[in-house]
Each structure stands twice: as C-alpha cells, then as structure tokens.
Amino acid sequence: MNLDALWKPVVLYTGLLGLLTVGAAYLATHSGLYILGLTGAGVLLVVLGGGAVGQMGPSNVEHAGEKGGTNRVVSNAGLWSPVETDTSLRLTLLFYGAGLFLWSLVVFGVLRDTLV
C-alpha cells in the first residue's frame, strides 16, 4: 500500500474538513453539547469506516458437502470498480470521523472554559 497517497485524504478530511465542521459548530453555538455530539459522530464514522475493512465480496468457491451450489461470476463490464469506491468511501469515513473526534477533543481541552 502506498502511504504517500494517504497524505491528501488525511490533510483534507482530518485536518481541514474536521476543523471546519467542529469550528463552525463551536462558533455558531458555543455549546458543549453540540461538540459532544460531534465527538460521538466522529467515533461512529471511524467505526463505520474501519469496520468495512473485513467485508468480503461474493465468493466463487463451493464448500465441501454442499449440493447444487452455483458458481456465480459478477461482471461489471469494466464500467466501475466497487473495490475502489468502497476504499475511497471507507477512507473518507475513517479520516473525517477521526478529524471530528480529534478536533472535538482539542475544543474540549483548550476552550472548555468558554463552552456553555
């Protein structure tokens, strides 16, 4: 896996979009409840993005002892690749969720006296 290709999504989703979302919620409300909600949403997005890693696609292997099994081959005719779509969506969820979580912790740590 090329780790250099991960820098752009990390900077964009974790750094920029996470900061903008948490910063906008803080500036609009100054409410600790909204920041806490964003922290929970960030954890949920990280779990959704990281949990999709274990999913497997359709298998063409017939198990021993099964009768009448069919071997299906899924063809997408080269129009789109579900693996690439899932990977970018997983990375988006994972990095954006991490950004929401980390920036919310920064707001709680640094600006806790100004929260209502």
Summary of the structure (lengths in Angstrom):
residues: 116
radius of gyration: 20.2
end to end distance: 44.3
largest distance: 67.2
contacts: 292
relative contact order: 0.23
helix: 71%
strand: 0%
